[in-house]
Structures are given as C-alpha cells and as structure tokens.
Amino acid sequence: MTDLGRVLILAGGLSPEREVSLRSGGRLRDALVSIGVDVELADVDADTLPALAAERPAVVFPVLHGTSGEDGTIREVLDLYDLPYVGAVPAACRVAFDKATAKAAVADRGIATPASVTLPREAFHDLGAAALIERIVARLGLPLVVKPRAGGSSFGVSRVEGAGEVAEALMACFGYHDCALVEQAVAGVEIAVGVVDTGDGPVALPAVEIEPGAGRAYDYAARYTAGATNFYTPARLAPAVLDAAARTALLAHQALGLRDLSRTDMIVDAAGTPQFLEVNVAPGMTETSTWPLALAAAGLDLAVVCRDLAARAHSRPTVVNGAASA
C-alpha cells in the first residue's frame, strides 16, 4: 500500500460524549500504530485549527461523538481547510444526526420505524404540558421512549411505563437538547448493524445483539462498562431476520447519503421486522462498541480496515464549494 503520510485522529471535544470519544481515539491510534501507520491523536480544542494550518496531515479520521463531531461541524471545518477525511460529508451528517429527520428519510425508503412525535421545549411550556402529554399518550400509547432529538450514548434517554412519568422524562431530555423525540417503545431484540465501505461498495457487518444485565437499560454505564452488557455476534436471530437487518442498515446508509462507515441501531419486533431507531456516522471504537465487535465477527481486523478507510479518503478528491478538486 502507498504510504499514507500522517493520519490525524480527532477526538475529545466538549460534548457529553467527550470521554467515550477519547477512548475511541486512543484505541484507534493504538490499532493503527500496531501496523506501522504514522498516526497522531489530537484532542479538539482552540489549538486545533492553528495546528491544522501549521502542519497539514495527509488525512483526518474524526472519532468525535455527539454535537460538533456528528452534526457536520467538524467536517465543514475540514472542508474549509481542504483536508480529506474519513466519513460522511457535512450535509449527510446533519440529516443523520437529527433523529426525527433521519427517521423520516428512511421511512420514505420503506424502512419501518416506530411511530413518534417531535416537539420543542417551548411547545410544552406555551401550550400546557399536561394537555400535550395526555394527547401524546393517547396517540402513541404506552410504554414510550423519550430522547433528545439529537445526541448519542443514551444521554437524556428515558423509557416511561406510565403517563405520570413523561414530564420527568422530558425534563431529563431537555437537559441535553431543547427538542424531544417521543417514540413508541417497541418490544423486541435490540441490535446494531455496522456498515463499512473500503472501496468496493458498502457492506453490512454481522448484527450485534445487545442484552443489558438483568433489570438494566442500555444506558451510558451499560454501553461502556465492561461486563455490564452481553453482546452476541451474530445476533441470535433467524437467518431471514438477519438478512432483513443487513438490508435495513445498507438502505439507511444509502438513503442518508453516508460514506465509509456507519452504524444503524434497530429493534427487531415480535414479527421479526427490524425497526429503525437511529444511525451513527462516527461509530464508537471502544472495547465495548458494537462496530469493532462486528468487524471481529466478520473476520476483519480493526487496524487494517481503518487504515484502508483512511487510504480511501486520502485518494479521493476533496470538494470545494461543491466542486471536486485534486
């Protein structure tokens, strides 16, 4: 393989997912170093832009999670600096990061997704929270999942079994975003399906089944504490259901205009239908993250795949003001 030059991993930042991002970045750095890649890990802060201008990397691998990392911001900045990077372009990130918009986009392509409503904090304040909650429950039924319209790592996400719990769940949600997505809670098997494209077209990785410990939700602690959650790869589902889940992840990846890598989270309902929940444009790389687990289950090496993703990003034209340039 042609020498890549210096690969710059961007991690950290100031979102609530900062610590997870640093863990992802550290693991990715160590993996790439192990196969001889010249790599540097940078914690994104006010020194980042001067450093980019002073010593341009050959390619950037963003593993920033949450706002700025996945909403398109950091990719817009990299485009301003004419730097190639791994992952989706800003416009696709903006659509994917907004859960309500992403749900609507994939539903237009025939993908099943739980019924939901999306309302800002002001609606509950100005129109009366009690009446609005009553109507939401009447329309969607119970139980419900209340989540921030954008964000990850389960911050601000609550499952509510009764109407009396909705107000408290909304308050928790509004601590992370000023708009709430309230969704039907679908009973079933929670899975994550990664997608990777190193140049031959996007390929779905084996589905990872997620089984939190008894009595636990798949919250922040369950995601990132070793042993708190059981992961099964491939998921313990019928072959036809696994095929459907793979098709769903690929279709979501394509419908949202993503590239290089993504991870789609789903619930497989009692009928065996994968229900789309959300998509992630910068999947976690930690020891308990599902995208690397799926790579391993497919017989792929994290370091080699990420090197190949960086090489592909390095070789493609950058885009300036909508036009490709060398």
Phi, psi and chi 1 to 4 in degrees:
 res  aa     phi    psi   chi1   chi2   chi3   chi4
   1 MET       -  140.5  173.4  172.3  -70.4      -
   2 THR   -60.7  142.9  -57.4      -      -      -
   3 ASP   -59.7  127.0  179.9   22.0      -      -
   4 LEU   -72.0  -28.5  -90.7  175.3      -      -
   5 GLY    83.4 -163.1      -      -      -      -
   6 ARG   -81.0  125.9 -177.4  169.1   61.2   99.9
   7 VAL   -97.2  124.7  175.9      -      -      -
   8 LEU  -103.7  118.3  178.1   64.3      -      -
   9 ILE   -92.7  124.7  -60.4  170.3      -      -
  10 LEU  -100.8  126.3  -65.7 -178.8      -      -
  11 ALA  -144.8  180.0      -      -      -      -
  12 GLY    81.8 -112.1      -      -      -      -
  13 GLY    77.9 -164.4      -      -      -      -
  14 LEU  -119.8   10.1  -64.2  176.7      -      -
  15 SER   -74.7  166.3   84.9      -      -      -
  16 PRO   -59.2  -16.5  -25.8   35.6      -      -
  17 GLU   -94.7   18.7  -62.3  173.3   74.4      -
  18 ARG   -54.9  -49.6  167.8 -179.9  169.5   77.7
  19 GLU   -65.4  -39.4  -67.2  -55.8  -40.9      -
  20 VAL   -64.0  -41.4  176.0      -      -      -
  21 SER   -61.6  -41.8  175.1      -      -      -
  22 LEU   -64.5  -38.3  -72.0  171.7      -      -
  23 ARG   -64.3  -42.3  -74.3  170.9   57.5 -174.4
  24 SER   -61.2  -46.7  -71.2      -      -      -
  25 GLY   -63.4  -40.1      -      -      -      -
  26 GLY   -64.5  -42.0      -      -      -      -
  27 ARG   -67.0  -41.3 -172.4 -178.1 -176.7 -159.4
  28 LEU   -64.2  -43.4  178.0   56.8      -      -
  29 ARG   -57.3  -48.8  175.7 -159.6   56.7 -154.7
  30 ASP   -62.2  -38.0  -66.5  -13.6      -      -
  31 ALA   -64.6  -46.4      -      -      -      -
  32 LEU   -67.8  -38.7  -68.3  175.4      -      -
  33 VAL   -59.5  -36.6  165.8      -      -      -
  34 SER   -64.4  -19.7   74.0      -      -      -
  35 ILE  -113.1   18.7   59.3  170.6      -      -
  36 GLY    85.8   14.5      -      -      -      -
  37 VAL   -80.3  136.9  175.9      -      -      -
  38 ASP   -76.8  109.6  178.2    9.5      -      -
  39 VAL  -138.1  146.1   60.3      -      -      -
  40 GLU  -132.3  140.9  177.3 -174.0   -7.9      -
  41 LEU  -106.9  126.6  173.1   62.1      -      -
  42 ALA  -122.1  132.1      -      -      -      -
  43 ASP   -84.4  118.9 -172.0  -12.1      -      -
  44 VAL   -68.7  123.8  175.1      -      -      -
  45 ASP  -156.1 -163.1   57.2   21.0      -      -
  46 ALA   -67.9  -15.3      -      -      -      -
  47 ASP   -87.9   -6.0  -65.6  -32.4      -      -
  48 THR   -64.0  -48.7  -60.0      -      -      -
  49 LEU   -65.5  -45.8  -61.8 -173.0      -      -
  50 PRO   -58.4  -36.8  -26.2   35.3      -      -
  51 ALA   -66.5  -39.5      -      -      -      -
  52 LEU   -62.5  -39.8  -73.0  175.6      -      -
  53 ALA   -72.8  -35.0      -      -      -      -
  54 ALA   -77.4  -37.3      -      -      -      -
  55 GLU  -141.3   89.3 -169.9  177.5   -5.1      -
  56 ARG   -68.7  128.7  -69.5  172.2   60.1   85.8
  57 PRO   -75.9  163.2   29.6  -35.0      -      -
  58 ALA   -72.7  -36.9      -      -      -      -
  59 VAL  -156.6  149.6   62.6      -      -      -
  60 VAL  -112.9  137.8  178.8      -      -      -
  61 PHE  -119.2   96.3 -156.9  129.4      -      -
  62 PRO   -76.5  126.9   -8.8   24.9      -      -
  63 VAL  -124.4   34.6  -70.3      -      -      -
  64 LEU   -75.8  132.6  -73.2  158.8      -      -
  65 HIS  -107.6  154.5  -55.0  -39.8      -      -
  66 GLY    78.0 -163.1      -      -      -      -
  67 THR   -56.3  145.0  -54.2      -      -      -
  68 SER    76.3  -38.7  -64.2      -      -      -
  69 GLY   -81.9  -35.4      -      -      -      -
  70 GLU  -118.8   -5.5  -63.9  177.4   74.2      -
  71 ASP   -91.1    6.7   66.7   -2.9      -      -
  72 GLY   101.1  -13.9      -      -      -      -
  73 THR   -60.4  -53.1  -60.7      -      -      -
  74 ILE   -66.3  -30.3 -165.6   64.6      -      -
  75 ARG   -72.8  -34.7  -71.7   98.4 -174.1  -53.1
  76 GLU   -61.4  -41.9  -71.6  -84.2   20.5      -
  77 VAL   -64.0  -44.4  171.4      -      -      -
  78 LEU   -63.1  -36.5  -65.5  172.9      -      -
  79 ASP   -63.4  -38.1  -78.5  -18.4      -      -
  80 LEU   -61.5  -32.5  -74.1  172.4      -      -
  81 TYR   -93.0    6.5  -79.6   76.6      -      -
  82 ASP    59.3   36.4 -116.2   -8.4      -      -
  83 LEU  -105.0  129.6  -73.4  168.3      -      -
  84 PRO   -72.0  148.6   25.6  -32.3      -      -
  85 TYR  -149.0  156.9   53.7   86.9      -      -
  86 VAL   -81.6  135.7  174.7      -      -      -
  87 GLY   111.7 -177.5      -      -      -      -
  88 ALA   -70.4  155.4      -      -      -      -
  89 VAL   -76.7  164.2  -60.7      -      -      -
  90 PRO   -55.3  -45.5  -27.5   35.2      -      -
  91 ALA   -60.8  -41.6      -      -      -      -
  92 ALA   -67.1  -38.3      -      -      -      -
  93 CYS   -60.8  -42.5  -71.5      -      -      -
  94 ARG   -60.8  -41.5  -75.3 -169.7  -72.8  -90.2
  95 VAL   -69.1  -45.1  175.1      -      -      -
  96 ALA   -67.9  -36.5      -      -      -      -
  97 PHE   -69.3  -30.4 -169.6   63.0      -      -
  98 ASP   -82.8  106.2 -174.4  -43.9      -      -
  99 LYS   -59.0  -40.9  -67.0  179.1  175.0   65.7
 100 ALA   -66.3  -43.5      -      -      -      -
 101 THR   -66.2  -41.1  -55.5      -      -      -
 102 ALA   -63.6  -43.4      -      -      -      -
 103 LYS   -58.4  -43.8  -80.9  167.0   64.6   74.9
 104 ALA   -65.0  -39.7      -      -      -      -
 105 ALA   -65.4  -43.1      -      -      -      -
 106 VAL   -75.3  -32.0  -60.0      -      -      -
 107 ALA   -62.0  -34.8      -      -      -      -
 108 ASP   -64.3  -20.8  -77.5  -14.4      -      -
 109 ARG   -96.8   10.3  -62.6  -70.9  -68.5  -89.4
 110 GLY    89.3    9.2      -      -      -      -
 111 ILE   -82.9  134.1  -64.8  174.2      -      -
 112 ALA   -73.2  140.7      -      -      -      -
 113 THR  -150.6  143.2 -174.1      -      -      -
 114 PRO   -59.8  145.0  -23.2   33.5      -      -
 115 ALA   -61.1  145.4      -      -      -      -
 116 SER  -157.1  167.4   63.2      -      -      -
 117 VAL  -131.5  149.7  -63.1      -      -      -
 118 THR  -127.6  120.0  -52.8      -      -      -
 119 LEU  -139.3  143.0  -68.6  166.1      -      -
 120 PRO   -80.3  163.5   30.5  -35.3      -      -
 121 ARG   -53.3  -39.7 -178.3 -160.0  -51.7 -100.3
 122 GLU   -61.8  -31.5  -70.0   76.5   14.5      -
 123 ALA   -62.2  -41.9      -      -      -      -
 124 PHE   -70.2  -33.5  -66.4   94.0      -      -
 125 HIS   -73.9  -47.7  178.2  -88.3      -      -
 126 ASP   -79.3  -33.3  -62.8  -15.6      -      -
 127 LEU   -99.6   -9.3  -59.1  176.5      -      -
 128 GLY    99.5  110.9      -      -      -      -
 129 ALA   -64.3  -41.3      -      -      -      -
 130 ALA   -60.8  -48.1      -      -      -      -
 131 ALA   -66.5  -38.5      -      -      -      -
 132 LEU   -69.5  -41.8 -157.8   47.6      -      -
 133 ILE   -62.7  -41.2  -70.8  170.5      -      -
 134 GLU   -59.9  -40.5  180.0 -178.4    4.5      -
 135 ARG   -71.9  -37.8 -171.2   59.9 -162.5  156.3
 136 ILE   -61.0  -45.9  -70.0  171.0      -      -
 137 VAL   -64.0  -39.5  171.5      -      -      -
 138 ALA   -63.4  -36.0      -      -      -      -
 139 ARG   -79.7  -44.2  170.8   62.8   61.5   89.3
 140 LEU   -98.7  -20.3  -62.4  179.7      -      -
 141 GLY    80.1 -173.8      -      -      -      -
 142 LEU  -128.9  153.2  -69.3  165.1      -      -
 143 PRO   -75.3  169.0   29.3  -35.2      -      -
 144 LEU  -129.7  160.1  -63.7  166.7      -      -
 145 VAL  -118.4  127.3  175.2      -      -      -
 146 VAL  -108.4  126.3  179.3      -      -      -
 147 LYS  -143.7  153.6   61.9 -179.1   74.7  172.2
 148 PRO   -60.5  145.9  -20.9   32.6      -      -
 149 ARG   -60.7  -28.7 -178.8  169.3 -177.1  161.3
 150 ALA  -141.0  148.1      -      -      -      -
 151 GLY   133.8  173.9      -      -      -      -
 152 GLY  -145.6 -169.6      -      -      -      -
 153 SER    58.0   21.2  -68.7      -      -      -
 154 SER    66.1   15.1  -64.7      -      -      -
 155 PHE   -66.1  128.9  -74.5  117.1      -      -
 156 GLY    76.7   10.5      -      -      -      -
 157 VAL   -97.1  132.6  177.8      -      -      -
 158 SER  -136.6  142.7  -56.6      -      -      -
 159 ARG  -100.4  131.5  177.7 -174.6  170.6   97.6
 160 VAL  -120.3  133.2  -61.3      -      -      -
 161 GLU   -96.1  -25.1  -57.0  -68.0  -23.4      -
 162 GLY  -131.3  156.5      -      -      -      -
 163 ALA   -60.6  -30.5      -      -      -      -
 164 GLY   -68.4  -12.9      -      -      -      -
 165 GLU   -93.9   -9.1  -56.3  169.5   28.1      -
 166 VAL   -67.1  -43.0  176.1      -      -      -
 167 ALA   -59.5  -44.5      -      -      -      -
 168 GLU   -64.8  -39.4 -176.4  177.8   -6.3      -
 169 ALA   -63.7  -38.3      -      -      -      -
 170 LEU   -64.9  -40.4  -73.5  167.8      -      -
 171 MET   -62.0  -41.7  -68.5  -57.6  -65.0      -
 172 ALA   -63.1  -40.4      -      -      -      -
 173 CYS   -63.7  -45.5  167.8      -      -      -
 174 PHE   -69.1  -10.2  -68.6  141.5      -      -
 175 GLY   -70.4  -15.4      -      -      -      -
 176 TYR  -118.8  -20.1  -67.8   93.0      -      -
 177 HIS  -160.1  149.9 -162.2  -81.6      -      -
 178 ASP   -88.4    9.5   60.6    4.7      -      -
 179 CYS  -137.1  134.1 -166.4      -      -      -
 180 ALA  -109.5  140.1      -      -      -      -
 181 LEU  -105.7  118.7 -171.4  152.9      -      -
 182 VAL  -108.9  121.2 -175.5      -      -      -
 183 GLU  -128.5  145.6 -172.3  175.4   62.5      -
 184 GLN   -58.1  134.6  -75.4 -180.0  -18.3      -
 185 ALA   -86.2  111.5      -      -      -      -
 186 VAL   -89.4  127.0  175.5      -      -      -
 187 ALA   -77.5  137.8      -      -      -      -
 188 GLY   160.3 -158.6      -      -      -      -
 189 VAL  -101.0  124.1  177.7      -      -      -
 190 GLU   -84.3  129.5 -174.2  166.4    0.0      -
 191 ILE  -135.9  159.4   62.1  171.7      -      -
 192 ALA  -128.1  134.2      -      -      -      -
 193 VAL  -124.2  115.7 -178.5      -      -      -
 194 GLY   -84.3  156.5      -      -      -      -
 195 VAL  -129.2  139.8  169.4      -      -      -
 196 VAL  -137.5  145.0   64.5      -      -      -
 197 ASP  -141.3  104.2 -178.4   -2.6      -      -
 198 THR  -100.0   12.9   55.5      -      -      -
 199 GLY   135.5  -16.3      -      -      -      -
 200 ASP  -105.5   16.0  -63.8  -37.3      -      -
 201 GLY   101.9  155.6      -      -      -      -
 202 PRO   -66.7  139.0   21.8  -30.3      -      -
 203 VAL  -127.8  134.4  175.3      -      -      -
 204 ALA   -80.3  134.8      -      -      -      -
 205 LEU   -86.9  165.2  -62.3  170.6      -      -
 206 PRO   -57.2  140.0  -25.6   35.1      -      -
 207 ALA   -67.2  137.7      -      -      -      -
 208 VAL  -103.8  121.0  179.3      -      -      -
 209 GLU   -86.1  136.1  179.2 -177.5  -15.5      -
 210 ILE  -114.1  118.7  -61.1  159.7      -      -
 211 GLU  -129.0   93.7 -177.6 -173.5   66.3      -
 212 PRO   -62.2  158.7  -19.8   32.6      -      -
 213 GLY   -58.1  162.2      -      -      -      -
 214 ALA   -52.6  129.3      -      -      -      -
 215 GLY    75.6    7.5      -      -      -      -
 216 ARG  -109.2  150.8  -61.2 -165.1   63.5  156.7
 217 ALA   -93.9  161.9      -      -      -      -
 218 TYR   -82.8   68.5 -169.2   45.4      -      -
 219 ASP   -94.0 -169.1   55.8   13.7      -      -
 220 TYR   -57.5  -47.9 -177.8   88.5      -      -
 221 ALA   -63.3  -41.3      -      -      -      -
 222 ALA   -66.7  -30.9      -      -      -      -
 223 ARG   -71.7  -38.7  -75.2  172.2 -178.0  -95.6
 224 TYR  -120.1    9.2  -57.2  114.5      -      -
 225 THR  -104.5  119.7  -57.4      -      -      -
 226 ALA   -58.1  130.5      -      -      -      -
 227 GLY    88.9   -9.9      -      -      -      -
 228 ALA   -77.1  -21.1      -      -      -      -
 229 THR  -135.2  141.2  -62.0      -      -      -
 230 ASN   -93.2  133.0  -65.3  -41.1      -      -
 231 PHE  -117.3  134.0  -61.4   99.2      -      -
 232 TYR  -122.4  120.6  -59.3   94.4      -      -
 233 THR  -133.7  119.2  -47.0      -      -      -
 234 PRO   -72.4  160.8   27.7  -35.0      -      -
 235 ALA   -58.0  150.0      -      -      -      -
 236 ARG   -82.8   68.3  -60.3  170.1  -62.4  176.9
 237 LEU  -131.0  160.2  -63.1  165.9      -      -
 238 ALA   -62.1  148.5      -      -      -      -
 239 PRO   -53.2  -38.9  -28.5   35.7      -      -
 240 ALA   -65.6  -35.8      -      -      -      -
 241 VAL   -70.3  -41.0  175.9      -      -      -
 242 LEU   -62.1  -39.4  -67.3  175.1      -      -
 243 ASP   -62.7  -42.1  -72.1  -14.7      -      -
 244 ALA   -65.0  -39.0      -      -      -      -
 245 ALA   -65.4  -41.0      -      -      -      -
 246 ALA   -62.4  -43.4      -      -      -      -
 247 ARG   -62.8  -39.9  -71.1 -165.7  -59.2  -88.7
 248 THR   -61.9  -45.7  -62.9      -      -      -
 249 ALA   -63.2  -42.8      -      -      -      -
 250 LEU   -65.9  -42.1  -74.4  169.8      -      -
 251 LEU   -66.3  -40.1 -171.7   54.7      -      -
 252 ALA   -63.4  -44.3      -      -      -      -
 253 HIS   -56.4  -45.3 -176.3   90.9      -      -
 254 GLN   -75.7  -40.0  -65.7  162.7  -20.6      -
 255 ALA   -63.5  -32.9      -      -      -      -
 256 LEU   -90.9    0.5  -63.6  170.8      -      -
 257 GLY    71.1   32.4      -      -      -      -
 258 LEU   -82.9  167.2  -54.5 -176.5      -      -
 259 ARG  -148.3  156.5   69.1  179.8 -173.3 -172.8
 260 ASP    74.8  -62.4  -63.5  -21.7      -      -
 261 LEU  -156.8  152.5   73.6  169.8      -      -
 262 SER  -163.3  169.9   68.6      -      -      -
 263 ARG  -141.4  127.5 -172.4 -158.8   72.8 -128.9
 264 THR  -108.4  129.1  -63.7      -      -      -
 265 ASP   -98.1  136.0  -62.0  -24.4      -      -
 266 MET  -143.2  161.6  -49.5  174.5 -140.3      -
 267 ILE  -116.9  127.2  -66.4  -77.2      -      -
 268 VAL   -90.7  115.1  177.7      -      -      -
 269 ASP   -79.5 -178.7   63.6   22.6      -      -
 270 ALA   -62.2  -25.6      -      -      -      -
 271 ALA   -84.1   -1.7      -      -      -      -
 272 GLY    84.3   16.2      -      -      -      -
 273 THR   -94.4  124.1  -59.4      -      -      -
 274 PRO   -70.3  123.4  -17.7   31.8      -      -
 275 GLN  -103.6  118.1  -61.5  -89.9  -11.7      -
 276 PHE   -66.7  131.2  173.1   92.8      -      -
 277 LEU  -107.3  -54.7  -60.8  178.5      -      -
 278 GLU  -166.4  170.0   58.8 -172.8   79.9      -
 279 VAL  -129.5  149.2   71.0      -      -      -
 280 ASN  -120.8  126.7 -170.7  -62.5      -      -
 281 VAL   -90.9  -11.0  -59.3      -      -      -
 282 ALA  -133.8   74.3      -      -      -      -
 283 PRO   -57.7  146.8  -21.3   32.5      -      -
 284 GLY   -62.1  151.5      -      -      -      -
 285 MET  -119.4   15.2  -59.1  -75.2 -179.8      -
 286 THR   -74.7  175.5   72.9      -      -      -
 287 GLU   -65.0  -23.1  -66.4   77.3    4.4      -
 288 THR  -107.8    8.8   58.1      -      -      -
 289 SER   -78.2  143.7  -64.2      -      -      -
 290 THR   -76.8  -27.6   60.0      -      -      -
 291 TRP   -64.9  -47.7 -164.9   81.0      -      -
 292 PRO   -65.1  -34.5  -21.7   33.5      -      -
 293 LEU   -60.9  -40.4  -70.2  173.3      -      -
 294 ALA   -68.3  -38.5      -      -      -      -
 295 LEU   -57.4  -47.7  -78.0 -179.7      -      -
 296 ALA   -61.3  -41.3      -      -      -      -
 297 ALA   -64.4  -27.7      -      -      -      -
 298 ALA   -85.1    1.7      -      -      -      -
 299 GLY    78.2   21.0      -      -      -      -
 300 LEU  -106.3  147.9  -59.4  172.1      -      -
 301 ASP   -95.6  128.7 -178.1   85.7      -      -
 302 LEU   -55.5  -45.7  174.6   65.8      -      -
 303 ALA   -62.3  -46.2      -      -      -      -
 304 VAL   -66.1  -44.3  172.5      -      -      -
 305 VAL   -62.6  -44.8  168.5      -      -      -
 306 CYS   -69.8  -33.6  -70.3      -      -      -
 307 ARG   -61.5  -43.7  179.1 -159.5   62.2 -167.7
 308 ASP   -66.4  -36.2  -68.3  -11.5      -      -
 309 LEU   -63.7  -42.0  -71.1  173.1      -      -
 310 ALA   -65.2  -40.0      -      -      -      -
 311 ALA   -63.8  -40.1      -      -      -      -
 312 ARG   -65.2  -43.2 -174.9 -178.3 -171.9 -146.0
 313 ALA   -62.9  -38.4      -      -      -      -
 314 HIS   -65.5  -31.9 -178.6 -104.7      -      -
 315 SER   -88.4  -14.4   66.1      -      -      -
 316 ARG   -91.1  155.4   66.4 -177.6  161.8 -135.3
 317 PRO   -64.2  145.6  -17.8   29.7      -      -
 318 THR   -79.3  164.2   54.8      -      -      -
 319 VAL  -119.7  125.0  175.5      -      -      -
 320 VAL  -123.7  120.2 -177.3      -      -      -
 321 ASN    52.2   39.7  -64.3  -35.1      -      -
 322 GLY    84.5   -2.8      -      -      -      -
 323 ALA  -117.1  142.4      -      -      -      -
 324 ALA   -75.8  143.1      -      -      -      -
 325 SER  -135.5  156.9   66.2      -      -      -
 326 ALA   -69.6      -      -      -      -      -
